[in-house]
Amino acid sequence: MSAVAIQQMADRVAQLLEERLSLGGQDLAAKLQRGGRLLPKRVRDGAEFLAASAEKAKNPKLLGQVDMGAVSDAYDACVRHLITLDPARRRKDAWNGAISFVGYGLVFLIIAIIAVLVWRGFL
């Protein structure tokens, strides 16, 4: 595996992070810094390893230090996880969470108001 192949793998993972999680940044390392918390630990560690390997691959002397099998495994883990993510589903879940949070808050507020009115003797 060459330096070009490692860079292409890193670019593909960065592209998937941008498409699926809407993360901005110049390269994979910048995207991970912005939104790495959105990924499971196994995938985040693999993506960080892939970013470090892509950085090492830029230098021909450091390319020999890169474990090609580990790079391939990290790439497979990242792509396998990111392909399953659905941006529309994430937005829908976020809206449903916000609406349910506000709804439960209103229910508890109404219960508290009724409890105060009963306690004061108005009801």
CORLIN-V17601 format. One record per backbone hydrogen bond with DSSP energy under -1.0 kcal/mol. CO is the residue of the C=O (numbers start at 1). NH is the residue of the N-H. Records with the same first field share a line. If there is no record, write none. Layout:
BEGIN
CO->NH  NH
END
This chain:
BEGIN
2->6
3->7
4->8
5->9
6->10
7->11
8->12
9->13
10->14
11->15
12->16
13->17
14->18
15->19
16->20
17->21  23
27->31
28->32
29->33
30->34
31->35
32->36
35->38
36->39
40->44
41->45
42->46
43->47
44->48
45->49
46->50
47->51
48->52
49->53
50->54
51->55
52->56
53->57
56->59
59->63
62->65
63->66
67->71
68->72
69->73
70->74
71->75
72->76
73->77
74->78
75->79
76->80
77->81
78->82
79->83
86->90
87->91
88->92
89->93
90->94
91->95
92->96
93->97
94->98
95->99
96->100
97->101
98->102
99->103
100->104
101->105
102->106
103->107
104->108
105->109
106->110
107->111
108->112
109->113
110->114
111->115
112->116
113->117
114->118
115->119
116->120
117->122
END
